[in-house]
């Protein structure tokens, strides 16, 4: 039997609330479907954070629904659990799909652990959606200890439900204390406050399929094989330069073999720093010729008269590939004459004019600028 473990799709993710990542997700999901065909996969485990927002937009919902129905057409069973980015109530809507297709949704930790089990041939999968503190912890209890202890207790209850199966898998959306975070996870959800001890995972399980941490990794410190599959594309610029994988499980002769499969990326995330003396066009040309998204840090000396020209050139060269442009002020310009606590704007413009046109600004232009500045000042204080 072959099983695919993926997680953290974050459908609807946007960079800086502006750039949609749906095409990156779709590119990854197309590879997942290809792997299912080529490897004769029977089950796909999606370990939470299906969506990036609790109320996902229609386009994101359409991408996920199309993916699920296409897996179903391949005769693949798909198991989904809610992550911390997903809404319990929204995911509950998807539960009815099991009546029509091989799509099995677990929207929240079940009160009865027996209801959290998926049984297929000689395999049982125990499903633990993100255990929200409000669901598993009473207000009057000491919360940090109660949270970790209750999650550990619930995992033991799940282990008892699967102990009679030949193959036993736990799929959960959790933060383990020995996991290495990628940096793009929600900060509050990866704090020690919400960490579960790795050695608290019951030995009963043959494999533990985790979601929540975006870096593909094997977590040491537990008897079972414990893996995060990680996100299938670079979620944000904290993941720049990282490769993405999914885990293929081969269940054979009572053992579970894990094979990591590398995913291609639709668009790499790239950060570029442009120094004051750099040739902007030469620095950006390699990125401009690739299918990437770029975050640029432009170093600009205070009072640089060419600031606007440099900024506009960056935007022109990269176009839609420019995800964000940060300006990093460096050094100090030549001291300007000040009046009181404010800069002499006429002199500041004079410096700009001299730098750009290599001549002194006409007196008539200086006088006009001074009248406008004085007029603004009078209106501001009146």
WOLINLIN-V931700 format. One record per helix or strand. SS is the DSSP state (@ for helix, = for strand). FROM is the first residue (numbers start at 0). TO is the last residue. Records with the same first field share a line. If there is no record, write none. Layout:
SS=FROM-TO  FROM-TO
This chain:
==1-5  10-10  13-14  18-19  42-45  50-50  76-80  102-105  116-119  122-127  166-172  174-175  194-195  206-210  216-217  224-227  243-251  254-262  267-273  291-300  321-329  337-338  341-342
@=21-37  57-72  87-98  112-115  132-135  142-161  186-189  191-193  197-199  236-238  279-287  306-320  344-356  362-380
